[in-house]
């Protein structure tokens, strides 16, 4: 199977790709089939590792020549020393964790920076489905029905920004995407997903405003 090329990558993967500096060390938590990690290794020469719980996905990673360990990210990253990596990536895996706060805290301990992406539960289409249909919403970023979704926690862009403010987590960059395009205004309403570059430290410039909710 041919590895994914940059041009065929999804919009979130392209944003994460651009955020990572060439030659960096990367830990991808919940790396899936390793497509993003493979792209980073090939195009940006990163020194990458992955952690994945699904054995089939691990086999696909190994077939791509990736260094991936079988593990549950909820169990923590005790095998890694502080700041072992330049970046720890949580690409649509934070909301699937049983203990997202533990996972995020460990990501910021083991990495100098973390890149977090997640579907925005407050997108206007989700709000409309809840209001008019009274059912758990199904959207392009939340495509699963309630009974087969891997998501254990549903959060919005404003939820995550507030979480970072409360815990003194610096948001260095925040980017938002709709259906294959960037969103620049009222992201909590119009973005299907958010991507954040974060680090421990003094609070940064938070772009979330009350009117975004």
C-alpha positions in Angstrom: 0.0 0.0 0.0 1.4 3.4 -1.0 1.9 5.8 1.8 -0.3 8.9 1.9 1.1 11.9 0.0 0.7 15.5 1.3 -1.7 16.4 -1.5 -4.1 13.5 -0.6 -4.0 14.3 3.1 -7.1 15.6 4.9 -7.3 19.2 6.0 -6.6 18.5 9.6 -3.6 16.3 8.7 -2.2 19.1 6.5 -2.5 21.6 9.3 -0.7 19.3 11.8 1.9 18.6 9.2 2.6 22.4 8.8 2.8 22.9 12.6 5.6 20.3 13.0 9.1 21.5 12.3 11.4 19.4 10.2 13.7 17.0 12.0 11.6 17.1 15.2 10.9 14.3 17.5 7.2 13.3 17.6 5.0 11.0 19.7 1.6 10.3 18.1 -0.9 9.1 20.7 -3.6 7.0 19.1 -1.8 7.0 15.8 -4.3 4.7 14.0 -2.9 3.3 10.8 0.1 5.6 10.9 -0.7 7.7 7.9 0.1 11.0 9.5 3.2 9.7 11.2 4.4 8.2 7.9 3.9 11.5 6.1 5.8 13.4 8.8 8.7 10.8 8.7 9.0 10.9 4.9 8.4 14.6 4.2 9.8 16.2 7.3 12.3 13.6 8.5 10.8 13.5 12.0 12.0 11.0 14.5 8.6 9.5 15.2 7.0 7.0 17.6 3.4 6.0 17.9 1.1 4.4 20.5 -1.9 2.5 19.4 -4.3 0.1 21.0 -5.8 -1.5 17.9 -3.7 -4.5 16.8 -4.8 -4.3 13.2 -3.8 -0.7 13.0 -0.4 -1.6 14.6 0.2 -4.1 11.8 -0.5 -1.4 9.2 2.0 0.9 11.0 4.7 -1.8 11.0 4.1 -2.4 7.3 4.9 1.2 6.8 8.1 0.9 8.7 6.9 2.9 11.7 8.0 2.5 15.3 4.7 2.0 17.1 4.0 0.4 20.5 0.9 -1.4 21.6 -0.6 0.5 24.5 -3.5 2.4 26.1 -2.9 6.1 26.3 -5.2 6.3 29.3 -2.4 4.4 31.2 -0.1 7.4 31.0 3.3 7.9 29.6 5.5 6.8 32.5 8.0 5.2 30.2 8.9 8.6 28.9 10.9 11.2 30.7 9.9 14.9 30.8 10.2 16.7 27.5 11.3 13.5 25.7 9.7 14.8 22.5 9.4 18.1 20.7 5.7 17.4 19.9 3.1 15.0 21.2 0.2 14.7 18.8 -3.4 13.9 19.8 -5.2 13.8 16.5 -8.8 13.0 17.2 -7.8 10.8 20.1 -8.4 13.1 23.1 -12.2 12.8 23.0 -11.8 9.0 22.8 -9.8 8.7 26.0 -11.4 7.6 29.2 -9.3 10.0 31.2 -8.7 13.0 28.8 -7.3 15.2 31.5 -4.7 12.6 32.5 -3.8 12.1 28.8 -3.4 15.8 28.2 -1.4 16.4 31.3 1.0 13.5 30.3 1.2 14.8 26.8 2.4 18.2 28.0 4.8 16.6 30.4 6.4 14.2 27.9 6.4 16.8 25.1 7.7 20.3 24.8 4.5 21.1 22.9 1.3 19.2 22.1 -0.9 19.4 19.0 -4.5 18.6 19.8 -7.3 18.2 17.2 -10.9 17.2 17.9 -14.4 17.5 16.4 -16.4 20.5 17.5 -19.6 19.4 19.2 -21.0 23.0 19.1 -21.0 23.3 15.3 -24.3 24.8 14.2 -25.4 21.6 12.5 -25.1 19.7 15.7 -27.0 22.4 17.6 -29.8 22.3 15.1 -30.1 18.5 15.2 -30.3 18.6 19.0 -32.8 21.5 19.0 -35.2 20.3 16.2 -34.8 16.6 16.3 -33.9 16.0 19.9 -31.3 13.4 18.9 -27.6 12.9 19.2 -26.2 14.7 16.2 -24.4 13.2 13.2 -22.1 15.6 11.3 -19.1 15.3 9.0 -16.8 15.5 12.0 -19.1 13.4 14.2 -20.1 10.7 11.7 -21.0 7.9 14.1 -24.4 7.1 15.6 -24.7 7.1 19.4 -24.4 3.3 19.7 -21.2 2.9 17.7 -19.2 6.1 18.3 -15.6 5.8 19.6 -16.0 9.2 21.3 -16.4 9.1 25.0 -16.4 12.9 25.6 -18.0 15.6 23.6 -16.4 19.0 23.7 -16.5 22.3 21.8 -13.8 24.7 20.8 -14.9 27.1 23.6 -14.7 24.2 26.1 -11.1 23.5 25.2 -10.1 27.1 25.3 -11.7 27.6 28.7 -9.9 24.4 29.9 -6.6 25.8 28.8 -7.2 29.2 30.5 -8.1 27.5 33.8 -5.0 25.3 33.8 -2.5 27.8 32.7 -1.9 26.1 29.4 -0.6 28.4 26.6 -2.3 28.3 23.3 0.4 29.2 20.8 -1.7 28.7 17.7 -5.3 27.8 17.0 -6.8 26.9 13.6 -10.3 25.9 12.6 -11.7 24.1 9.7 -15.2 23.7 8.2 -15.9 21.5 5.2 -12.5 21.5 3.5 -11.9 25.1 4.2 -10.5 27.3 7.0 -12.9 29.1 9.4 -11.9 32.5 10.7 -15.0 33.9 12.4 -17.1 32.4 15.2 -15.2 29.1 15.1 -17.3 27.6 17.9 -20.3 28.0 15.7 -19.0 27.4 12.2 -15.9 25.1 12.6 -16.3 21.3 12.3 -13.0 20.8 14.1 -10.3 22.7 16.0 -6.5 22.2 16.0 -4.5 23.7 18.8 -0.8 24.0 19.4 -0.3 24.2 23.2 2.4 24.2 25.8 2.7 24.6 29.5 3.4 28.2 30.7 1.8 31.6 31.0 -1.5 32.0 29.4 -1.2 33.0 25.8 -3.4 34.9 23.5 -6.8 33.3 23.6 -8.9 33.9 20.5 -12.2 32.6 22.0 -14.7 35.3 22.8 -18.1 35.1 24.5 -19.9 35.7 21.2 -18.2 32.5 19.8 -20.3 30.3 22.1 
